[in-house]
Amino acid sequence: MFLSRGCWKTALFVLLSIVICILLFTVSLTPRARLNLMQVVSTMFLYAARGGGVVEAGRQDAR
């Protein structure tokens, strides 16, 4: 992965913003639905950390 620090900060900021919105939304959901959502979010973070499609899309948008 050849990402600059600025690109990483932008990607992390976007991901954290999405996570915060999801957490605010899940306050009204049941615990089981909340657990499933957290698994999806953690999977997305792992995928992005490995240099997956999320990072690739962010790199293309930055150009």
DODREN-326523 format. One record per atom (N, C-alpha, C): atom name; x, y, z. Coordinates in steps of 0.1 Angstrom, whole numbers, plus 5000, padded with zeros to 4 digits. Example, Ala and Ser with C-alpha at 12.3 -4.5 7.8 and 13.67 -1.06 7.14 Angstrom:
<recs>
+----+------+------+------+
| at |    u |    v |    w |
+----+------+------+------+
|  N | 5132 | 4943 | 5078 |
| CA | 5123 | 4955 | 5078 |
|  C | 5132 | 4967 | 5078 |
|  N | 5128 | 4978 | 5071 |
| CA | 5137 | 4989 | 5071 |
|  C | 5129 | 5000 | 5079 |
+----+------+------+------+
</recs>
This chain:
<recs>
+----+------+------+------+
| at |    u |    v |    w |
+----+------+------+------+
|  N | 5008 | 4988 | 5000 |
| CA | 5000 | 5000 | 5000 |
|  C | 5009 | 5012 | 5000 |
|  N | 5006 | 5021 | 4990 |
| CA | 5014 | 5033 | 4990 |
|  C | 5005 | 5045 | 4992 |
|  N | 5000 | 5047 | 5004 |
| CA | 4991 | 5058 | 5008 |
|  C | 4999 | 5069 | 5015 |
|  N | 4996 | 5081 | 5012 |
| CA | 5002 | 5092 | 5019 |
|  C | 4995 | 5094 | 5033 |
|  N | 5001 | 5101 | 5042 |
| CA | 4995 | 5102 | 5055 |
|  C | 4982 | 5110 | 5054 |
|  N | 4982 | 5120 | 5045 |
| CA | 4970 | 5128 | 5043 |
|  C | 4958 | 5120 | 5038 |
|  N | 4961 | 5111 | 5029 |
| CA | 4950 | 5102 | 5024 |
|  C | 4945 | 5093 | 5035 |
|  N | 4954 | 5088 | 5043 |
| CA | 4950 | 5079 | 5054 |
|  C | 4941 | 5087 | 5064 |
|  N | 4945 | 5099 | 5067 |
| CA | 4937 | 5107 | 5077 |
|  C | 4923 | 5110 | 5071 |
|  N | 4922 | 5113 | 5058 |
| CA | 4909 | 5115 | 5052 |
|  C | 4901 | 5103 | 5053 |
|  N | 4907 | 5091 | 5049 |
| CA | 4899 | 5079 | 5049 |
|  C | 4894 | 5075 | 5063 |
|  N | 4903 | 5077 | 5073 |
| CA | 4899 | 5073 | 5087 |
|  C | 4888 | 5083 | 5092 |
|  N | 4889 | 5096 | 5088 |
| CA | 4879 | 5105 | 5092 |
|  C | 4866 | 5102 | 5087 |
|  N | 4865 | 5098 | 5074 |
| CA | 4853 | 5094 | 5067 |
|  C | 4847 | 5081 | 5074 |
|  N | 4856 | 5072 | 5076 |
| CA | 4851 | 5059 | 5083 |
|  C | 4846 | 5062 | 5097 |
|  N | 4853 | 5070 | 5104 |
| CA | 4848 | 5073 | 5118 |
|  C | 4835 | 5080 | 5118 |
|  N | 4833 | 5090 | 5108 |
| CA | 4821 | 5097 | 5107 |
|  C | 4809 | 5087 | 5105 |
|  N | 4812 | 5078 | 5095 |
| CA | 4801 | 5068 | 5092 |
|  C | 4798 | 5060 | 5105 |
|  N | 4808 | 5055 | 5112 |
| CA | 4806 | 5047 | 5124 |
|  C | 4798 | 5054 | 5134 |
|  N | 4802 | 5067 | 5136 |
| CA | 4794 | 5075 | 5146 |
|  C | 4780 | 5076 | 5142 |
|  N | 4777 | 5079 | 5130 |
| CA | 4763 | 5080 | 5125 |
|  C | 4756 | 5067 | 5127 |
|  N | 4763 | 5056 | 5124 |
| CA | 4757 | 5042 | 5126 |
|  C | 4754 | 5040 | 5141 |
|  N | 4763 | 5044 | 5149 |
| CA | 4761 | 5041 | 5164 |
|  C | 4749 | 5050 | 5169 |
|  N | 4748 | 5062 | 5164 |
| CA | 4737 | 5070 | 5169 |
|  C | 4724 | 5064 | 5164 |
|  N | 4724 | 5058 | 5152 |
| CA | 4712 | 5052 | 5146 |
|  C | 4709 | 5039 | 5153 |
|  N | 4719 | 5032 | 5158 |
| CA | 4716 | 5019 | 5164 |
|  C | 4712 | 5020 | 5179 |
|  N | 4711 | 5032 | 5184 |
| CA | 4707 | 5033 | 5198 |
|  C | 4693 | 5028 | 5199 |
|  N | 4685 | 5030 | 5189 |
| CA | 4670 | 5026 | 5189 |
|  C | 4668 | 5011 | 5185 |
|  N | 4679 | 5005 | 5181 |
| CA | 4678 | 4991 | 5176 |
|  C | 4679 | 4981 | 5188 |
|  N | 4676 | 4969 | 5185 |
| CA | 4677 | 4958 | 5195 |
|  C | 4692 | 4954 | 5197 |
|  N | 4696 | 4949 | 5208 |
| CA | 4710 | 4945 | 5210 |
|  C | 4715 | 4935 | 5199 |
|  N | 4707 | 4926 | 5195 |
| CA | 4711 | 4916 | 5185 |
|  C | 4714 | 4924 | 5171 |
|  N | 4706 | 4933 | 5167 |
| CA | 4708 | 4940 | 5155 |
|  C | 4720 | 4949 | 5156 |
|  N | 4722 | 4954 | 5168 |
| CA | 4734 | 4963 | 5171 |
|  C | 4747 | 4954 | 5169 |
|  N | 4747 | 4942 | 5175 |
| CA | 4758 | 4933 | 5174 |
|  C | 4761 | 4930 | 5159 |
|  N | 4751 | 4927 | 5151 |
| CA | 4753 | 4924 | 5137 |
|  C | 4759 | 4936 | 5130 |
|  N | 4755 | 4948 | 5133 |
| CA | 4760 | 4960 | 5127 |
|  C | 4775 | 4962 | 5130 |
|  N | 4778 | 4959 | 5143 |
| CA | 4792 | 4961 | 5147 |
|  C | 4801 | 4951 | 5140 |
|  N | 4796 | 4939 | 5137 |
| CA | 4804 | 4929 | 5130 |
|  C | 4807 | 4934 | 5116 |
|  N | 4796 | 4940 | 5110 |
| CA | 4798 | 4945 | 5096 |
|  C | 4808 | 4956 | 5096 |
|  N | 4807 | 4965 | 5106 |
| CA | 4816 | 4977 | 5106 |
|  C | 4831 | 4972 | 5108 |
|  N | 4833 | 4962 | 5117 |
| CA | 4846 | 4957 | 5120 |
|  C | 4852 | 4950 | 5108 |
|  N | 4843 | 4943 | 5100 |
| CA | 4847 | 4937 | 5088 |
|  C | 4852 | 4947 | 5078 |
|  N | 4844 | 4958 | 5077 |
| CA | 4848 | 4969 | 5068 |
|  C | 4862 | 4975 | 5071 |
|  N | 4864 | 4977 | 5085 |
| CA | 4877 | 4982 | 5089 |
|  C | 4888 | 4973 | 5085 |
|  N | 4886 | 4960 | 5087 |
| CA | 4897 | 4950 | 5084 |
|  C | 4899 | 4950 | 5069 |
|  N | 4889 | 4951 | 5061 |
| CA | 4890 | 4951 | 5046 |
|  C | 4898 | 4964 | 5042 |
|  N | 4895 | 4975 | 5048 |
| CA | 4902 | 4988 | 5045 |
|  C | 4917 | 4987 | 5049 |
|  N | 4919 | 4981 | 5061 |
| CA | 4933 | 4980 | 5066 |
|  C | 4941 | 4971 | 5057 |
|  N | 4935 | 4961 | 5050 |
| CA | 4943 | 4953 | 5041 |
|  C | 4945 | 4959 | 5028 |
|  N | 4940 | 4971 | 5026 |
| CA | 4941 | 4978 | 5013 |
|  C | 4930 | 4973 | 5003 |
|  N | 4918 | 4971 | 5008 |
| CA | 4907 | 4966 | 5000 |
|  C | 4901 | 4977 | 4991 |
|  N | 4889 | 4974 | 4987 |
| CA | 4881 | 4983 | 4978 |
|  C | 4879 | 4997 | 4984 |
|  N | 4877 | 4998 | 4997 |
| CA | 4874 | 5011 | 5003 |
|  C | 4886 | 5020 | 5001 |
|  N | 4898 | 5015 | 5004 |
| CA | 4910 | 5024 | 5002 |
|  C | 4912 | 5027 | 4987 |
|  N | 4909 | 5018 | 4979 |
| CA | 4911 | 5020 | 4964 |
|  C | 4902 | 5031 | 4959 |
|  N | 4889 | 5030 | 4964 |
| CA | 4879 | 5041 | 4960 |
|  C | 4883 | 5054 | 4965 |
|  N | 4888 | 5055 | 4977 |
| CA | 4893 | 5068 | 4983 |
|  C | 4905 | 5073 | 4975 |
|  N | 4914 | 5064 | 4971 |
| CA | 4925 | 5069 | 4963 |
|  C | 4921 | 5075 | 4950 |
|  N | 4911 | 5068 | 4943 |
| CA | 4907 | 5073 | 4930 |
|  C | 4900 | 5087 | 4932 |
|  N | 4892 | 5089 | 4942 |
| CA | 4885 | 5101 | 4944 |
|  C | 4895 | 5112 | 4947 |
|  N | 4906 | 5109 | 4953 |
| CA | 4916 | 5120 | 4957 |
|  C | 4923 | 5126 | 4945 |
|  N | 4923 | 5118 | 4934 |
| CA | 4930 | 5123 | 4922 |
|  C | 4924 | 5135 | 4916 |
+----+------+------+------+
</recs>
